[in-house]
Amino acid sequence: MLMFWECWEMYTAPQLPATKLTTNCYCGMFRGCSRIIFAPLLPAKELAPGCYENMFEFCHSLGSLTAYFEHWNEQSCDTYHWLAGTTDGGVFYHSDILDTDTTRDDSHIPVGWSKQSITTTSREPLTFKSIEENTATSGLAKITLRKCGDPDPINIKYRKFSETDTDSAWNTYTLGT
C-alpha cells in the first residue's frame, strides 16, 4: 500500500506480474505519481477486496491502462477511485469478458476515456509436444507448430538444446510469413 505514493519523478511504473491478488495489495500504490503516462499491465483476472483502490489516483499524465480482470465488484471497492484525477482522453484496454457498459466514473472507466476490448480468455502458456523421437539426430524430438488465428505473424525464439551444448544461440522462427 502507498509504496510509490507521490513519487513525482517516476515516469515509468514497475511491472506488476501478480495474477493472484490479496486484499489492498496495490491500494494507492501510484497515488500522486503525476508523471506516469502508461500504467503497468494488470494481468490478474480476479480482483481482491480493495486491491486497486486509489491505485492511480492523481496520476495526472496517465493516458493508458491495460487490465485483464473480468468483473467489477462494487461491494468490496476493488477499483474504488482507482482512476480519479487522471487525464481526460485516456484509453482503457480491458478483458473481452468485462462489462464496460457500466457507469462512467473514477471507480470504473473515467468520463472521456475510450475503451478497447482485448482477448484475454486464453492466457495459457504456449507448450510444445514431441510427436516422435528422431534417434538419428542425437535424441532430438520433432516438434510440430500450428498457427490458429491471429496475430500475424508470430515470432518464436528457440534454441537447440543438448546435454553437451548448453550455450547454443537463440534463433527466431516466424509463423505466418
MARSE-158884 format. One line per field, with one value per residue (C-alpha): y, x, z; chain; residue in three letters. Coordinates in steps of 0.1 Angstrom, whole numbers. Each point is the difference from the previous one (the first is absolute). Last residue first. Example, Ala and Ser with C-alpha at 12.3 -4.5 7.8 and 13.67 -1.06 7.14 Angstrom:
BEGIN
y: [-11,-34]
x: [137,-14]
z: [71,7]
cadena: [A,A]
residuo: [SER,ALA]
end
This chain:
BEGIN
y: [-154,-15,-15,17,-19,20,-17,-1,-10,-32,2,-34,-21,-34,-8,13,30,14,35,17,35,0,29,-1,18,6,1,-17,-33,-35,-4,-36,-11,-35,-11,-28,-12,0,-34,5,7,-35,-8,23,-2,5,23,21,25,37,24,36,13,2,35,-9,21,33,13,38,25,37,27,37,24,33,-10,-23,-38,-17,17,34,0,-12,-23,-35,-10,-13,-35,-19,-31,14,10,37,26,34,29,35,31,21,-4,-17,16,-31,-32,-25,19,-33,-28,-30,18,-32,4,14,-29,5,-32,-15,14,2,36,23,38,30,37,7,35,12,-30,15,-34,-29,-27,17,-35,-26,-29,14,-35,-25,0,-29,-1,14,13,37,13,30,34,22,38,2,36,7,-27,12,-34,-26,-28,14,-35,-25,-30,13,-35,-26,-5,-30,7,20,14,36,16,32,34,22,38,1,34,10,-30,12,-35,-26,-27,13,-35]
x: [50,-24,24,34,29,26,32,16,37,12,16,-11,17,9,-33,-19,-20,-9,-13,-33,-15,-34,-14,-36,-11,-30,-19,-24,-17,15,36,13,34,12,31,23,20,38,15,34,-12,-6,-21,-28,-27,-36,-28,18,-24,5,-16,-11,-10,-37,-15,-31,-30,19,-10,2,-29,8,-15,1,5,-19,-20,22,-4,-9,6,7,-33,-18,-27,0,-2,36,-11,33,2,21,25,9,22,-10,11,5,-18,-2,30,-1,-15,-19,11,-1,-28,-13,13,-4,-25,-13,-37,4,19,7,5,26,33,26,10,18,3,8,0,16,13,-20,8,-23,-15,19,-5,-28,-15,16,1,-29,-15,17,-4,-1,16,33,22,3,24,19,-16,12,5,15,9,-26,10,-27,-13,23,-5,-33,-13,22,-4,-32,-13,21,5,8,13,30,22,2,26,15,-16,19,2,6,13,-31,1,-32,-7,24,-8,-33,-12]
z: [-434,25,25,6,14,20,13,34,1,15,35,14,-26,14,18,-31,-8,-34,4,-4,-2,-17,-21,-9,-32,0,33,-7,-5,8,-9,1,13,-3,21,-10,30,2,11,-16,-35,-13,31,-12,26,-11,8,26,14,3,24,-2,34,7,-4,-19,10,-1,-34,0,1,-4,20,-4,29,1,31,21,-3,33,34,-15,-18,-31,13,-15,-36,4,11,0,-21,-28,26,0,-17,16,-21,13,-13,32,22,34,32,11,-18,29,18,13,-21,23,22,16,-8,-35,-15,-37,-19,-25,10,-28,4,-24,8,-21,4,34,1,30,22,26,10,-17,26,20,6,-23,25,22,4,-24,-37,-24,-35,12,-28,9,-26,13,-4,-28,4,35,7,28,24,24,9,-15,26,14,7,-19,25,16,6,-19,-37,-21,-35,13,-28,11,-22,13,-9,-24,5,37,10,19,24,17,14,-13,25,11,9]
cadena: [A,A,A,A,A,A,A,A,A,A,A,A,A,A,A,A,A,A,A,A,A,A,A,A,A,A,A,A,A,A,A,A,A,A,A,A,A,A,A,A,A,A,A,A,A,A,A,A,A,A,A,A,A,A,A,A,A,A,A,A,A,A,A,A,A,A,A,A,A,A,A,A,A,A,A,A,A,A,A,A,A,A,A,A,A,A,A,A,A,A,A,A,A,A,A,A,A,A,A,A,A,A,A,A,A,A,A,A,A,A,A,A,A,A,A,A,A,A,A,A,A,A,A,A,A,A,A,A,A,A,A,A,A,A,A,A,A,A,A,A,A,A,A,A,A,A,A,A,A,A,A,A,A,A,A,A,A,A,A,A,A,A,A,A,A,A,A,A,A,A,A,A,A,A,A,A,A]
residuo: [THR,GLY,LEU,THR,TYR,THR,ASN,TRP,ALA,SER,ASP,THR,ASP,THR,GLU,SER,PHE,LYS,ARG,TYR,LYS,ILE,ASN,ILE,PRO,ASP,PRO,ASP,GLY,CYS,LYS,ARG,LEU,THR,ILE,LYS,ALA,LEU,GLY,SER,THR,ALA,THR,ASN,GLU,GLU,ILE,SER,LYS,PHE,THR,LEU,PRO,GLU,ARG,SER,THR,THR,THR,ILE,SER,GLN,LYS,SER,TRP,GLY,VAL,PRO,ILE,HIS,SER,ASP,ASP,ARG,THR,THR,ASP,THR,ASP,LEU,ILE,ASP,SER,HIS,TYR,PHE,VAL,GLY,GLY,ASP,THR,THR,GLY,ALA,LEU,TRP,HIS,TYR,THR,ASP,CYS,SER,GLN,GLU,ASN,TRP,HIS,GLU,PHE,TYR,ALA,THR,LEU,SER,GLY,LEU,SER,HIS,CYS,PHE,GLU,PHE,MET,ASN,GLU,TYR,CYS,GLY,PRO,ALA,LEU,GLU,LYS,ALA,PRO,LEU,LEU,PRO,ALA,PHE,ILE,ILE,ARG,SER,CYS,GLY,ARG,PHE,MET,GLY,CYS,TYR,CYS,ASN,THR,THR,LEU,LYS,THR,ALA,PRO,LEU,GLN,PRO,ALA,THR,TYR,MET,GLU,TRP,CYS,GLU,TRP,PHE,MET,LEU,MET]
end
